[in-house]
Amino acid sequence: MSLGQGMPSVAGEGAVSRADQVTAASRLQSARKRQRVLATGLGLFVLLSTVRWLTDSPDLTSSGTVGTTLRLAVPIGLAALGGLWSERSGIVNIGLEGMMILGTWFGAWGAWQYGPWAGVAIGIAGGMAAGLLHALATVTFNVDHIISGVAIITLAGGIARYLSVEVYTDVPGGGATQSPRVEGVGTFDLPILSGGGLFGWHSPDVLGSLEEHHWLIVSDLAGVLRGATHNLSYLTLLAILLVPLTWWIMWRTVFGLRVRSCGEHPTAADSLGVPVNRMRYLALMISGGLAGLAGAFLAIEAASIYRQGQTQGRGFIGLAAMIFGNWLPLGAAAGAALFGFADALNLRDKSAVHALLLFVAVAALVYAAVQFRRGKRSTALVTGVLGLLAGLWFFTTDEVPVEFVQMTPYVVTLLVLAVATQRLRPPAHDGKPWRKGQVE
């Protein structure tokens, strides 16, 4: 009897031990992945600093470039986060552009009537209303996701135009295509580091002083940090904080697990008691709210006015950034930063864009060497050829056409899709129709 009683205990201990081993291995793998990401990021920064020093192109890492990058990347990043929430629940949201359009109009109108923060809230509400409409069409009536998204874009543009004609036609500074100017939410500088105020005392600008010396790595790091802490909009800070918040909710809470289960296997989630349709409604409203916030940022903070066509396709760019980031919050933010950085360099210093070719050439050749060592010959060949072409372009020319700069982020996204397709994994049930009780 004592032996029989001991056998299950031993088996149980063995099962627990194996589970512990699996957990430990998973944690070790995650830690190694984080180390590789940090090492890669540090290596790219050192390379960028070296290229800046060799080519005498201070705008590659200047605080002005970083600040402009943030302002340009925020609406794209918010749209990308909106797309992530939607697609993680299993619904493709092409309508992000339309939700941003409503965010720009309602955000500017709210700021004009009630102040900037009220405008932000009303802009979010406008985007959420469009998200609710998309949910009604795709979740309740099972309309094709792409058709519903395109319809929302068309409808949003018409609504914004109609409301502008009705509200702004006889208003000073307004008209059928724009609103009167509105007040922004304000900016701040970090005391001590970026020259901000502290209890009425104007503190020194330590990072600015270091940046002016143009030292290798040190001044570059100071420029990046100052760009992220000088003249920073409160809305920009909010957008940055939404990236880790999205990650925490999506991967560390029960709510996020339920949303992701709806995008991976809604039938299995439904069998376990997850209200799939309700979760998708909530996810799409969050998606629309984030897109509406992106639109409100454009109207209130970036331009201080609503103008027709203000979004300029940023909703679609946000989708590209989301795919670039492999449907992950940090990856989506990195994709948005890439688009913003390319545009910022084009606006500030076109010679720095030419210097960036050297950075691309060296980075591509190093990556090709790593892939060749891992046995991925085709990837190494394609990347190596691109690196050689970028290097040849740098050494045989003095400037880069503006059109190429504007298309660079899109080309990079296409290259990522072509080269890293095995690593890109959208939610398994993304874009597929589903009804409650459906058997798969």
For each residue, the residues with C-beta under 8 A, 3 or more apart:
1: 4 5
2: 5 6
3: 6 7
4: 1 7
5: 1 2 8 9
6: 2 3 9 10
7: 3 4 10 11
8: 5 11 12
9: 5 6 12 13
10: 6 7 13 14
11: 7 8 14 15
12: 8 9 15 16
13: 9 10 16 17
14: 10 11 17 18
15: 11 12 18 19
16: 12 13 19 20
17: 13 14 20 21
18: 14 15 21 22
19: 15 16 22 23
20: 16 17 23 24
21: 17 18 24 25
22: 18 19 25 26
23: 19 20 26 27
24: 20 21 27 28
25: 21 22 28 29
26: 22 23 29 30
27: 23 24 30 31
28: 24 25 31 32
29: 25 26 32 33
30: 26 27 33 34
31: 27 28 34 35
32: 28 29 35 36
33: 29 30 36 37
34: 30 31 37 38
35: 31 32 38 39
36: 32 33 39 40
37: 33 34 40 41
38: 34 35 41 42
39: 35 36 42 43
40: 36 37 43 44
41: 37 38 44 45
42: 38 39 45 46
43: 39 40 46 47
44: 40 41 47 48 363
45: 41 42 48 49 217 220 221
46: 42 43 49 50 217
47: 43 44 50 51 359 362 363
48: 44 45 51 52 60 61 220 359
49: 45 46 52 53 61 216 217 220 221
50: 46 47 53 54 216
51: 47 48 54 55 57 60 355 356 358 359 362
52: 48 49 55 56 57 58 60 61 220 355
53: 49 50 56 214 216
54: 50 51 358
55: 51 52 60 355 358
56: 52 53
57: 51 52 60 349 351 352 355
58: 52 61 62 214 223 352
59: 62 64 65 345 348 349 352
60: 48 51 52 55 57 65 220 345 352 355 356 359
61: 48 49 52 58 65 66 219 220 223 224
62: 58 59 65 66 211 223 227 348
63: 66 67 207 208 211 222 223 224 226 227 230
64: 59 67 68 227 348
65: 59 60 61 62 68 69 223 227 341 344 345 348 349 352
66: 61 62 63 69 70 223 224 226 227 228
67: 63 64 70 71 227 228 230 231 232
68: 64 65 71 72 340 343 344 347 348
69: 65 66 72 73 227 337 340 341 343 344
70: 66 67 73 74 227 228 232 236 240 340
71: 67 68 74 233 236 301 302 340
72: 68 69 75 76 339 340 343 344
73: 69 70 76 77 333 336 337 339 340 341
74: 70 71 77 78 235 236 239 294 297 336 340
75: 72 78 79 100 294 295 297 298 302 311 314 318
76: 72 73 79 80 294 314 317 318 321 335 336 339 340
77: 73 74 80 81 239 243 294 318 321 332 333 336 337
78: 74 75 81 82 239 242 290 291 293 294 297 318
79: 75 76 82 83 96 100 290 291 294 314 315 317 318 319 321
80: 76 77 83 84 318 319 321 322 325 332 333 335 336
81: 77 78 84 85 242 243 246 290 322 329 332
82: 78 79 85 86 93 96 99 127 286 287 288 289 290 291 294 318
83: 79 80 86 87 93 96 287 318 319 322 332
84: 80 81 87 88 246 250 322 327 328 329 332
85: 81 82 88 89 246 250 259 283 284 286 287 290
86: 82 83 89 91 92 93 131 134 283 284 287
87: 83 84 90 91 92 93 263 322 327 426 427 430 431
88: 84 85 250 259 260 263 283 327 427
89: 85 86 259 260 262 263 279 280 283 284
90: 87 262 263 264 266 280 427 429 430 431 432 434
91: 86 87 134 135 138 139 145 280 283 284 430 431
92: 86 87 145 146 149 430 431
93: 82 83 86 87 96 131 134 145 149 284 287 319
94: 97 145 146 148 149 150 153 316 319
95: 98 99 130 134 148 149 150 151 152 153 156 315
96: 79 82 83 93 99 100 149 287 291 315 316 318 319
97: 94 100 101 153 156 311 313 314 315 316
98: 95 101 102 130 149 152 153 154 155 156 157 315
99: 82 95 96 102 103 126 127 130 131 152 156 287 288 291 292 295 315
100: 75 79 96 97 103 104 127 291 292 294 295 298 311 314 315
101: 97 98 104 105 153 156 157 160 295 310 311
102: 98 99 105 106 123 126 127 129 130 156 159 160 292 295
103: 99 100 106 107 123 124 126 127 291 292 293 294 295 296 298 299
104: 100 101 107 108 123 160 295 296 298 299 306 310 311
105: 101 102 108 109 126 159 160 163 164 179 295 299 306
106: 102 103 109 110 119 122 123 125 126 292 296
107: 103 104 110 111 119 120 122 123 126 292 295 296 297 299 300 306
108: 104 105 111 112 119 123 179 182 296 299 300 305 306
109: 105 106 112 113 119 122 163 167 179 306
110: 106 107 113 114 118 119 120 121 122 123 296
111: 107 108 114 115 116 118 119 120 182 183 299 300
112: 108 109 119 179 180 182
113: 109 110 118 119
114: 110 111 118 119 122
115: 111 118 119 183
116: 111 119 120 182 183 184 185 186 300
117: 120 121 185
118: 110 111 113 114 115 121 122
119: 106 107 108 109 110 111 112 113 114 115 116 122 123 182 296 299 300
120: 107 110 111 116 117 123 124 185 235 293 296 300
121: 110 117 118 124 125
122: 106 107 109 110 114 118 119 125 126 296
123: 102 103 104 106 107 108 110 119 120 126 127 292 293 295 296 299 300
124: 103 120 121 127 128 289 292 293 296
125: 106 121 122 128 129 289 292
126: 99 102 103 105 106 107 122 123 129 130 292 295
127: 82 99 100 102 103 123 124 130 131 288 289 290 291 292 293 294 295
128: 124 125 131 132 285 286 288 289 292
129: 102 125 126 132 133 288
130: 95 98 99 102 126 127 133 134 152 156 288 291 292
131: 86 93 99 127 128 134 135 284 285 286 287 288 289 291
132: 128 129 135 136 281 284 285 288
133: 129 130 136 137 152
134: 86 91 93 95 130 131 137 138 148 149 152 284 288
135: 91 131 132 138 139 140 280 281 284 285
136: 132 133 139 140 141
137: 133 134 140 141 143 148 151
138: 91 134 135 141 142 143 144 145 148 280 284
139: 91 135 136 142 277 280 281 284
140: 135 136 137 277
141: 136 137 138
142: 138 139 433 435
143: 137 138 147 148
144: 138 147 148
145: 91 92 93 94 138 148 149 431
146: 92 94 149 150
147: 143 144 150 151
148: 94 95 134 137 138 143 144 145 151 152
149: 92 93 94 95 96 98 134 145 146 152 153
150: 94 95 146 147 153 154
151: 95 137 147 148 154 155
152: 95 98 99 130 133 134 148 149 155 156
153: 94 95 97 98 101 149 150 156 157 315
154: 98 150 151 157 158
155: 98 151 152 158 159
156: 95 97 98 99 101 102 130 152 153 159 160
157: 98 101 153 154 160 161
158: 154 155 161 162
159: 102 105 155 156 162 163
160: 101 102 104 105 156 157 163 164 308
161: 157 158 164 165 176 177 308
162: 158 159 165 166
163: 105 109 159 160 166 167
164: 105 160 161 167 168 169 174 175 176 177 178 179 306 308
165: 161 162 168 169 176
166: 162 163 169
167: 109 163 164 171 174
168: 164 165 171 174 175 176 178 179 180
169: 164 165 166 174 175 176
170:
171: 167 168 174 179 180
172: 180
173: 178 179 180 181
174: 164 167 168 169 171 178 179 180
175: 164 168 169 178
176: 161 164 165 168 169 308
177: 161 164 307 308
178: 164 168 173 174 175 305 306 307 308
179: 105 108 109 112 164 168 171 173 174 182 299 305 306 307
180: 112 168 171 172 173 174 305
181: 173 304 305
182: 108 111 112 116 119 179 299 300 304 305 306
183: 111 115 116 304
184: 116 187 233 300 301 304
185: 116 117 120 233 234 235 300 301
186: 116 233 234
187: 184 231 232 233 234
188: 196 232 234
189: 194 195 196 197 229 230 231 232
190: 193 194 196 229 230 232
191: 194 196 197 198 203
192: 196 198 203 204 206
193: 190 196 205 206 207 225 226 229
194: 189 190 191 205 206 207 208 226 229 230
195: 189 202 203 204 205 208 230
196: 188 189 190 191 192 193 203
197: 189 191 200 201 202 203
198: 191 192 201 203
199:
200: 197
201: 197 198
202: 195 197
203: 191 192 195 196 197 198
204: 192 195 209
205: 193 194 195 208 209 226 230
206: 192 193 194 209 210
207: 63 193 194 210 211 222 223 225 226 229 230
208: 63 194 195 205 211 212 222 226 230
209: 204 205 206 212 213
210: 206 207 213 215 218 219 222
211: 62 63 207 208 214 219 222 223 226
212: 208 209 219
213: 209 210 218 219
214: 53 58 211 219
215: 210 218 219
216: 49 50 53 219 220
217: 45 46 49 220 221
218: 210 213 215 221 222
219: 61 210 211 212 213 214 215 216 222 223
220: 45 48 49 52 60 61 216 217 223 224
221: 45 49 217 218 224 225
222: 63 207 208 210 211 218 219 225 226
223: 58 61 62 63 65 66 207 211 219 220 226 227
224: 61 63 66 220 221 227 228
225: 193 207 221 222 228 229
226: 63 66 193 194 205 207 208 211 222 223 229 230
227: 62 63 64 65 66 67 69 70 223 224 230
228: 66 67 70 224 225 232
229: 189 190 193 194 207 225 226 232
230: 63 67 189 190 194 195 205 207 208 226 227
231: 67 187 189
232: 67 70 187 188 189 190 228 229 236 237
233: 71 184 185 186 187 236 237 301
234: 185 186 187 188 237 238
235: 74 120 185 238 239 296 297 300 301
236: 70 71 74 232 233 239 240 301
237: 232 233 234 240 241
238: 234 235 241 242
239: 74 77 78 235 236 242 243 293 297
240: 70 236 237 243
241: 237 238 244 245
242: 78 81 238 239 245 246 290
243: 77 81 239 240 246 247 329 330 332 333
244: 241 247 248 329
245: 241 242 248 249
246: 81 84 85 242 243 249 250 329
247: 243 244 250 251 252 328 329 330
248: 244 245 251 252 253
249: 245 246 252 253 255 256
250: 84 85 88 246 247 253 256 259 260 329
251: 247 248 256 260
252: 247 248 249 256
253: 248 249 250 256 257
254: 257 258
255: 249 258 259
256: 249 250 251 252 253 259 260
257: 253 254 260 261
258: 254 255 261 262 269 274 279
259: 85 88 89 250 255 256 262 263 279 282 283
260: 88 89 250 251 256 257 263 264 427
261: 257 258 264 265 266 268 269 272 274
262: 89 90 258 259 266 269 274 276 279 280 283 429
263: 87 88 89 90 259 260 266 427 428 429 430
264: 90 260 261 269 427 428 429
265: 261 268 269 428 429 440
266: 90 261 262 263 269 270 276 429 434 438
267: 270 271 434 438 439 440
268: 261 265 271 272
269: 258 261 262 264 265 266 272 274 276
270: 266 267 273 274 276 436 437
271: 267 268
272: 261 268 269
273: 270
274: 258 261 262 269 270 279
275: 278 279
276: 262 266 269 270 279 280 434 436
277: 139 140 280 281 436
278: 275 281 282
279: 89 258 259 262 274 275 276 282 283
280: 89 90 91 135 138 139 262 276 277 283 284
281: 132 135 139 277 278 284 285
282: 259 278 279 285 286
283: 85 86 88 89 91 259 262 279 280 286 287
284: 85 86 89 91 93 131 132 134 135 138 139 280 281 287 288
285: 128 131 132 135 281 282 288 289
286: 82 85 128 131 282 283 289 290
287: 82 83 85 86 93 96 99 131 283 284 290 291
288: 82 99 127 128 129 130 131 132 134 284 285 291 292
289: 82 124 125 127 128 131 285 286 292 293
290: 78 79 81 82 85 127 242 286 287 293 294
291: 78 79 82 96 99 100 103 127 130 131 287 288 294 295 315 318
292: 99 100 102 103 106 107 123 124 125 126 127 128 130 288 289 295 296
293: 78 103 120 123 124 127 239 289 290 296 297
294: 74 75 76 77 78 79 82 100 103 127 290 291 297 298 314 315 318
295: 75 99 100 101 102 103 104 105 107 123 126 127 291 292 298 299 310 311
296: 103 104 106 107 108 110 119 120 122 123 124 235 292 293 299 300
297: 74 75 78 107 235 239 293 294 300 301 302
298: 75 100 103 104 294 295 301 302 303 310 311 314
299: 103 104 105 107 108 111 119 123 179 182 295 296 302 303 304 305 306 310
300: 107 108 111 116 119 120 123 182 184 185 235 296 297 304
301: 71 184 185 233 235 236 297 298 304
302: 71 75 297 298 299
303: 298 299 306 307 310
304: 181 182 183 184 299 300 301
305: 108 178 179 180 181 182 299
306: 104 105 107 108 109 164 178 179 182 299 303 310
307: 177 178 179 303 310
308: 160 161 164 176 177 178
309: 312
310: 101 104 295 298 299 303 306 307
311: 75 97 100 101 104 295 298 314 315
312: 309
313: 97 316 317
314: 75 76 79 97 100 294 298 311 317 318
315: 79 95 96 97 98 99 100 153 291 294 311 318 319
316: 94 96 97 313 319 320
317: 76 79 313 314 320 321 339 409
318: 75 76 77 78 79 80 82 83 96 291 294 314 315 321 322 332 336
319: 79 80 83 93 94 96 315 316 322 323
320: 316 317 323 324 335 339 409 410 413
321: 76 77 79 80 317 318 324 325 332 335 336 338 339 413
322: 80 81 83 84 87 318 319 325 327 332 335
323: 319 320 326 327 335 413 417 424 426
324: 320 321 331 332 334 335 338 412 413 416
325: 80 321 322 328 329 330 331 332 333 334 335
326: 323 331 423 424 425
327: 84 87 88 322 323 331 332 425 426 427
328: 84 247 325 331 332
329: 81 84 243 244 246 247 250 325 332 333
330: 243 247 325 333 334
331: 324 325 326 327 328 334 335
332: 77 80 81 83 84 243 318 321 322 324 325 327 328 329 335 336
333: 73 77 80 243 325 329 330 336 337
334: 324 325 330 331 337 338
335: 76 80 320 321 322 323 324 325 331 332 338 339 413
336: 73 74 76 77 80 318 321 332 333 339 340
337: 69 73 77 333 334 340 341
338: 321 324 334 335 341 342 409 412
339: 72 73 76 317 320 321 335 336 342 343 409
340: 68 69 70 71 72 73 74 76 336 337 343 344
341: 65 69 73 337 338 344 345
342: 338 339 345 346 405 406 408 409
343: 68 69 72 339 340 346 347 405 406
344: 65 68 69 72 340 341 347 348
345: 59 60 65 341 342 348 349 350 352 353 356 405
346: 342 343 350 353 402 405 406
347: 68 343 344
348: 59 62 64 65 68 344 345 352
349: 57 59 65 345 352 353
350: 345 346 353 354 399 400 402 405
351: 57 354 355 399
352: 57 58 59 60 65 345 348 349 355 356
353: 345 346 349 350 356 357 399 400 405
354: 350 351 357 394 397 398 399 400
355: 51 52 55 57 60 351 352 358 359 394
356: 51 60 345 352 353 359 360
357: 353 354 360 361 390 391 393 394 400
358: 51 54 55 355 361 362 390 391 394
359: 47 48 51 60 355 356 362 363
360: 356 357 363 364 387 390
361: 357 358 364 365 387 388 390 391 394
362: 47 51 358 359 365 366 387 391
363: 44 47 359 360 366 367 387
364: 360 361 367 368 383 384 386 387 390
365: 361 362 368 369 383 384 387 388 391
366: 362 363 369 370
367: 363 364 370 371 383 387
368: 364 365 371 372 379 380 381 383 384 387
369: 365 366 372 373 380 384
370: 366 367 373 374
371: 367 368 374 376 379 380 383
372: 368 369 375 376 377 380 384
373: 369 370
374: 370 371
375: 372
376: 371 372 379 380
377: 372 380 381
378: 381 382
379: 368 371 376 382 383 419
380: 368 369 371 372 376 377 383 384
381: 368 377 378 384 385
382: 378 379 385 386 419
383: 364 365 367 368 371 379 380 386 387 419
384: 364 365 368 369 372 380 381 387 388
385: 381 382 388 389
386: 364 382 383 389 390 415
387: 360 361 362 363 364 365 367 368 383 384 390 391
388: 361 365 384 385 391 392
389: 385 386 392 393
390: 357 358 360 361 364 386 387 393 394
391: 357 358 361 362 365 387 388 394 395
392: 388 389 395 396
393: 357 389 390 396 397 400
394: 354 355 357 358 361 390 391 397
395: 391 392
396: 392 393
397: 354 393 394 400
398: 354
399: 350 351 353 354
400: 350 353 354 357 393 397 404 405
401: 404 405
402: 346 350 405 406
403: 406 407
404: 400 401 407 408
405: 342 343 345 346 350 353 400 401 402 408
406: 342 343 346 402 403
407: 403 404 410 411
408: 342 404 405 411 412
409: 317 320 338 339 342 412 413
410: 320 407 413 414
411: 407 408 414 415
412: 324 338 408 409 415 416
413: 320 321 323 324 335 409 410 416 417
414: 410 411 417 418
415: 386 411 412 418 419
416: 324 412 413 419 420 424
417: 323 413 414 420 421 424
418: 414 415 421
419: 379 382 383 415 416
420: 416 417 423 424
421: 417 418 424
422:
423: 326 420
424: 323 326 416 417 420 421
425: 326 327
426: 87 323 327 430
427: 87 88 90 260 263 264 327 430
428: 263 264 265
429: 90 262 263 264 265 266 432 434
430: 87 90 91 92 263 426 427
431: 87 90 91 92 145
432: 90 429
433: 142
434: 90 266 267 276 429 438
435: 142 438
436: 270 276 277
437: 270
438: 266 267 434 435
439: 267
440: 265 267
